[in-house]
Amino acid sequence: MRKLFLFLLILFIVPLHVAAQSYQRSLDRGDSCMKVYDYYNALSFYKQAQKQRNDNIIKMKIASCYYFRASYKQCIGLLKTVSTDSLTHDSFRELYYSLGAIGDVAHQVFYGMTLVRTFPRDSHIVADLMNVLVSPDYDHSDMAIYYGEDYCKTDSFNTEVNRALGEAYFMERKFEQCINTYRRVFAVGDTTYNSLYYTAGAFAYMERLDSAVYYYAKAVKMKPKMAVGLYRLGVVETQLGRYEDAVLHLKKAAELYEPDKSLMFTIYKNMGESRLCQKNFKEAYLYWGYALAYVDDNDLAEKRKALGKRIGASFVK
């Protein structure tokens, strides 16, 4: 009887041992492929291992292959079967970024908040979550400020977080905080177009126009093909009475904005007002005509008509 028991035990244990060896062998081969960025073969080996044991470890490894192969929906579907408290940091990140890649912003924010709560010192995720929160797709810059300020309590000079926090302050019209935050960014030698643009915008809203021109000019120098920077620079220059510079920058913006009718109307209207302030009535009349070619605006049409009478019937056509 004892011999029979031992025989049956061996029959039971041997297949388990063989299966465990097969699982580990496939797992190791998959890991080796991952080290050389061979996600195709890694996926194949991991799936072989999954046939032996479909645990959370193998699910996260397969999901990682899907993530790096840009199969984001498959990555998400697999990781959602793993409880969030069992996800590794890397797998949690892959879930978060995969949701962003397919445009599922609501779930991305949900998992982003959970991720930050679990790993609060992950500044890269904190900053990225803040950028999602201030985006037009979500539009909750107040929440972005909460996460940014909370992180900055212990690390106030993190460049990524401060970039995102400065933008959030701007969106919430907290212009002093916006400027002070970007000053921390500039202090560590980091300068981006957005940092310069939002700093300039904050100064402009506070009517500190000289500073606004300074930062808009730096932004334009960094990205001379960004029409919005040229346009904003031209508007502030008009307010400062720098009419020649204003018209130059507004012309460049107009060339880049074409054929957006509403923007072209606004640009040519501003160009006309710059010329009017210079008492160059002929060019003001012409630019307002260009503006009206894009948008039929009764108020501007009446102003142009009155200006036409002022400069003489021989010019009005």
C-alpha positions in Angstrom: 0.0 0.0 0.0 2.8 2.4 0.9 4.6 1.6 -2.4 1.4 2.4 -4.3 1.0 5.7 -2.4 4.6 6.7 -3.3 4.1 5.7 -6.9 1.0 7.8 -7.2 2.7 10.7 -5.5 5.5 10.6 -8.0 3.0 10.5 -10.8 1.5 13.6 -9.4 4.7 15.5 -8.6 6.7 14.8 -11.8 4.3 16.6 -14.2 4.1 19.6 -11.8 7.9 19.7 -11.7 8.1 19.5 -15.5 5.5 22.2 -15.9 7.3 24.5 -13.5 10.5 24.0 -15.4 8.8 24.7 -18.7 7.2 27.8 -17.2 10.5 29.1 -15.8 12.4 28.3 -19.1 9.8 30.2 -21.2 9.9 33.1 -18.7 13.7 33.3 -18.8 13.8 33.2 -22.6 11.2 36.0 -22.7 13.2 38.1 -20.3 16.3 37.6 -22.4 14.4 38.9 -25.5 13.2 41.9 -23.6 16.8 42.8 -22.7 17.6 43.1 -26.4 14.3 44.9 -27.2 13.0 41.8 -29.1 9.3 42.3 -28.1 8.0 40.0 -30.8 9.8 36.9 -29.6 9.4 37.9 -25.9 5.7 37.9 -26.4 5.8 34.4 -27.9 7.8 33.0 -25.0 5.6 34.7 -22.4 2.5 33.3 -24.0 4.0 29.8 -23.8 4.6 30.4 -20.1 1.1 31.7 -19.6 -0.2 28.3 -20.7 1.5 26.8 -17.7 0.6 29.5 -15.2 -1.6 32.5 -15.8 -0.5 34.6 -12.8 -0.1 38.4 -12.4 3.6 38.2 -13.2 3.1 36.8 -16.6 0.1 39.1 -17.3 2.2 42.1 -16.6 5.1 40.8 -18.8 2.8 40.2 -21.7 1.1 43.6 -21.2 4.6 45.2 -21.3 5.2 43.5 -24.7 1.9 44.9 -26.0 2.8 48.3 -24.7 6.2 48.5 -26.4 4.6 47.2 -29.6 2.0 50.0 -29.4 -0.9 47.5 -29.0 -2.4 49.8 -26.3 -5.9 48.3 -26.1 -4.5 44.8 -25.5 -2.1 46.2 -22.9 -5.0 47.9 -21.1 -7.3 44.9 -21.3 -4.7 42.7 -19.7 -3.6 45.1 -17.0 -7.2 45.9 -15.9 -7.4 42.2 -14.9 -4.7 42.8 -12.3 -5.7 44.7 -9.2 -4.0 48.1 -8.8 -2.3 47.1 -5.6 -0.6 44.2 -7.4 0.7 46.3 -10.4 4.4 47.1 -10.4 5.4 50.7 -10.9 6.3 50.1 -14.5 3.1 48.2 -15.3 1.1 51.0 -13.7 2.9 53.5 -15.9 2.2 51.5 -19.0 -1.5 51.3 -18.2 -1.6 55.1 -17.6 0.3 56.0 -20.9 -1.7 53.4 -22.9 -5.0 55.0 -21.8 -3.5 58.4 -23.0 -2.4 56.9 -26.3 -6.0 55.8 -27.1 -7.5 59.1 -25.9 -9.4 57.7 -23.0 -8.7 60.8 -20.9 -11.2 60.1 -18.1 -9.7 56.7 -17.2 -6.2 58.0 -17.7 -6.9 60.7 -15.1 -8.4 58.1 -12.7 -5.4 55.8 -13.0 -3.0 58.7 -13.0 -4.4 59.9 -9.6 -4.2 56.4 -8.3 -0.6 56.1 -9.5 0.4 59.4 -7.9 -1.2 58.3 -4.7 0.7 55.0 -4.7 4.0 56.6 -6.0 3.8 60.2 -4.9 7.5 61.0 -5.7 7.2 60.0 -9.4 7.7 63.6 -10.6 7.4 62.5 -14.3 3.9 61.1 -13.8 2.9 64.1 -11.5 3.9 66.5 -14.3 2.3 64.5 -17.0 -1.0 64.1 -15.1 -1.0 67.9 -14.5 -0.6 68.4 -18.3 -3.6 66.2 -18.9 -5.6 68.0 -16.3 -5.0 71.4 -17.9 -5.6 70.1 -21.5 -8.8 71.1 -23.3 -9.9 67.5 -23.1 -10.2 67.7 -19.3 -9.9 71.4 -18.4 -9.3 71.2 -14.7 -6.3 73.4 -14.1 -7.4 73.8 -10.4 -6.8 70.1 -9.9 -3.4 70.4 -11.6 -2.5 73.2 -9.2 -3.4 70.9 -6.3 -1.1 68.2 -7.5 1.7 70.6 -8.4 1.6 72.5 -5.1 1.5 69.3 -3.1 4.6 67.9 -4.9 6.5 71.2 -4.5 6.2 71.1 -0.8 9.2 68.8 -0.8 10.7 69.5 -4.2 10.0 73.0 -5.4 12.7 73.1 -8.1 11.6 70.1 -10.2 11.6 71.4 -13.7 8.9 69.2 -15.2 6.5 69.9 -12.4 7.1 73.6 -12.4 6.5 73.9 -16.1 3.1 72.2 -15.7 2.4 74.3 -12.6 3.2 77.6 -14.3 0.7 76.7 -17.1 -2.0 75.7 -14.6 -1.5 79.0 -12.7 -1.8 80.9 -16.0 -5.1 79.1 -16.9 -6.5 79.9 -13.5 -5.4 83.6 -14.0 -3.0 83.4 -11.0 -0.5 85.5 -12.9 1.9 86.4 -10.1 2.2 82.7 -9.1 2.7 81.8 -12.8 5.6 84.3 -13.2 7.3 83.2 -9.9 7.0 79.5 -10.9 8.5 80.0 -14.3 11.3 82.1 -12.7 12.3 78.9 -10.8 12.4 77.1 -14.1 14.6 79.8 -15.7 16.8 79.8 -12.6 17.9 76.2 -13.3 18.7 77.1 -17.0 15.6 75.5 -18.6 13.8 77.5 -21.2 11.0 76.3 -23.4 8.6 78.1 -25.7 5.6 77.5 -23.5 7.5 78.8 -20.4 8.3 82.0 -22.2 4.9 82.4 -23.8 2.9 81.9 -20.6 5.3 84.2 -18.7 4.8 86.9 -21.3 1.0 86.4 -21.2 1.0 86.7 -17.5 2.9 90.0 -17.7 0.5 91.2 -20.5 -2.6 90.5 -18.4 -1.0 92.4 -15.5 -0.3 95.3 -17.9 3.4 95.1 -17.4 3.9 95.4 -21.1 7.6 96.0 -21.3 8.2 92.6 -19.6 5.5 91.0 -21.8 7.3 92.2 -25.0 10.6 90.9 -23.6 9.4 87.4 -23.0 7.2 87.2 -26.2 10.3 88.3 -28.2 12.3 85.5 -26.6 9.5 83.0 -27.4 9.3 84.2 -31.0 13.1 83.9 -31.4 12.9 80.3 -30.2 10.0 79.4 -32.5 9.7 81.9 -35.3 7.0 79.9 -37.1 4.6 79.9 -34.2 2.0 82.4 -35.4 0.3 82.9 -32.0 3.5 84.2 -30.5 4.1 86.7 -33.3 0.5 87.8 -33.0 0.6 88.4 -29.3 3.9 90.2 -29.6 2.4 92.5 -32.3 -0.6 93.3 -30.1 1.5 94.3 -27.1 3.9 96.3 -29.3 0.8 98.2 -30.6 -0.2 98.9 -27.0 3.3 100.3 -26.4 3.2 102.5 -29.5 5.9 100.4 -31.3 3.9 100.5 -34.4 6.5 99.6 -37.0 7.6 96.5 -35.1 3.9 95.6 -34.4 3.0 95.7 -38.1 6.0 93.6 -39.0 5.2 90.9 -36.5 1.4 91.0 -37.3 2.2 90.6 -41.0 4.3 87.5 -40.3 1.5 86.1 -38.1 -1.0 86.7 -40.9 1.1 84.7 -43.3 1.3 81.8 -40.9 -2.4 81.9 -39.9 -3.8 82.0 -43.5 -6.5 80.9 -44.2 -8.1 81.1 -40.7 -10.7 83.8 -41.4 -11.4 84.9 -37.8 -7.8 85.1 -37.0 -7.0 86.9 -40.2 -9.7 89.4 -39.4 -8.3 90.1 -36.0 -4.8 90.5 -37.2 -5.6 92.9 -40.0 -7.9 94.8 -37.7 -5.0 95.3 -35.3 -2.6 96.2 -38.1 -5.1 98.9 -39.2 -5.4 100.2 -35.6 -1.6 100.4 -35.4 -1.5 102.5 -38.6 -4.3 104.7 -37.4 -2.4 105.5 -34.2 0.5 106.6 -36.4 -1.9 108.8 -38.4 -1.2 106.7 -41.5 -4.8 106.8 -42.5 -4.3 105.4 -45.9 -2.8 102.1 -44.7 -5.2 101.9 -41.8 -8.1 102.1 -44.4 -6.4 99.4 -46.5 -5.8 97.0 -43.6 -9.3 97.3 -42.4 -10.5 96.5 -45.9 -8.4 93.3 -45.7 -10.0 92.5 -42.4 -13.5 92.9 -43.7 -12.7 90.6 -46.6 -12.5 87.8 -44.1 -15.3 88.7 -41.7 -18.3 91.0 -42.3 -18.1 93.2 -39.1 -20.6 96.1 -39.0 -18.7 98.2 -36.4 -15.4 98.0 -38.3 -17.2 98.7 -41.6 -18.6 101.9 -40.1 -15.2 102.9 -38.7 -13.6 102.3 -42.1 -16.4 104.2 -43.9 -15.8 107.2 -41.6 -12.1 107.0 -42.1 -12.6 106.9 -45.9 -14.5 110.1 -45.8 -11.8 111.7 -43.7 -9.0 110.9 -46.2 -11.0 112.0 -49.2 -13.4 110.5 -51.7 -10.7 110.2 -54.3 -9.1 107.3 -52.3 -12.3 105.5 -51.2 -13.2 102.6 -53.5 
